[in-house]
Amino acid sequence: MEIPFTPELEAKLQSFAAATGRKTEEIVREALQAYLEHDQWFRNQVQQGLAQLDRGDSLSHEDTVNRIERLFHP
């Protein structure tokens, strides 16, 4: 698989690889793996939130504001 990069992005990648002493392919693989893992985690969190809403497990606007106020003004 080949993925074309803009010249600017390729230059940044080359610079980062040189600064870290790593291969560009390794950096791209690790970055893509991290992105895909985070995306899956995020989607799972959204599904859990939607399931909570479906169960009626939510806070009112007033309760939410009160919790935020307690966080910032204990």
N, C-alpha and C positions, 0 to 999 in steps of 0.2 A: 504494500500500500504506500502510495506517495501522496503527501499533502503539501500543496504549495503554500509558502508563507510570503507575506509582503517583505520587501527588502528591509524595511525598518525592523520588523519582528525577527527576521532571520539574523540581523546584525545584533540585536539584543540577546538572542539566544546564543550566538557565537561568543559574545562578550562574557555572558554569564558562564558558559562552559569553560572558557579560558580562565576566568577568575576562580572557578571552583575546581579546576583540574578534572573535569568530568566530560564524558562524551555527550554531544547534543541529543543523541537518540535516547540515552539513559534519562536525561532531564525531561524530555518530552513524554516518555513512557510513565515516569513517576508523576508528572503533572497531570496527565490524563487519568491515571489510576486514582489519584487523590480527588480529582473533579468528579469522576463517576461514583466513587464511594460517597462523597458529600451529597451529590444529587440524589442518590438512593436513600440516604439518611433523611434528607429534607423531605422527599416524597413520603416516606414513612411517617414523619412527624406531622405532615399535613393530613394524612389519612387518619392518624390517631386523633387529631384535633377535630376533624369532621365527624368521626365516630362519637366523640364526646358531645358535640353539638346535637347529633341525632338522638343521643340518650337524654338530652336536656341538661347535661352537666356543663353549665356555663355560669359566668358571673354577670350581674347587672352592671350597667355603666357606672352606677354609684359605687358599687363594691370595688370595681376596678380602680376608680379614682381614689377611693380610700386606701387601697393597698399601695398604690403608687405614692400617695402622700406620706404614708408611714415609712416607706423606703427612703424617701428623700428628706423627710422631716420627722425623725424618730422622737 
